């Protein structure tokens, strides 16, 4: 992603957002991932469609919030990193 590119707003979800909102963020964000933010807008986790699928299969329900399906051990790089 070029340094002047912006991350689509649709990609962000809150910890308490439900499964459908997470799937919508993954679909509409166009990045195949949702980024989970806390109340201070700090990145606290990531969610892919695979994370959602595994959470549904493990819990046998779609009533799961983002916090319970997110990956807390994610890796990231700043746009200025090379």
Secondary structure, DSSP 4 states (H G I P E B T S, - for coil): --TT----GGGEEETT-BHHHHHHHHHHHSSS-EEEE-TTS-EEEEE-HHHHHHHHHHHTSS--BGGGT-BSS-----TT--
